[in-house]
Amino acid sequence: MQVFEISFECGNKVGGIHTVISTKSKEVIKKYGEDYICIGFYDQKKAVSEVIFENVPKEWISIFEDLEEKGIKCYYGKWVKGNGARIILVDAKEFEKNNINKIKTEHWEKYKIDSLLARNDYEEPIAWAHACGILIEKIGNFPYIAHFHEWLSG
């Protein structure tokens, strides 16, 4: 069974959740091995010290290419500070530009979340989280576990 750990702080230290996930990763890797996959926010400056980038696994190449056509750029590697866990960093900037109004409309219609005057501190995380959901739908082998941390990823 695959276990996805989704957080703005996987491979992107901002606060305390980075410590929580990187610390627990050792035990989760023991249990799930290569089926433990962290998904984080792509910040180019932080990524160079957090991740050793590797070739995308063959079974994901076409998925990553399809996602990139949708504006979702994925970077694959091993998370140095996460005990070598597999990690995918998601850059959803282009996806956000093309889809933020659609996402905000959906959130209003389904949940009555008023985001009409929202700014980047709201728009960037919801677009990124939405992109992560699309990624998981494509690479996940159901059934799987997906653990979303804090509001930024949910």
Secondary structure, DSSP 8 states (H G I E B T S, - for coil): -EEEEE-TTTTS--SHHHHHHHHHHHHHHHHHGGGEEEEEE--HHHHHHHEEE----HHHHHHHHHHHHTT-EEEEEEEGGGTTEEEEEEE-HHHHHHHHHHHHHHHHHHH----TT--HHHHHHHHHHHHHHHHHHHH--SSEEEEE-HHHH-
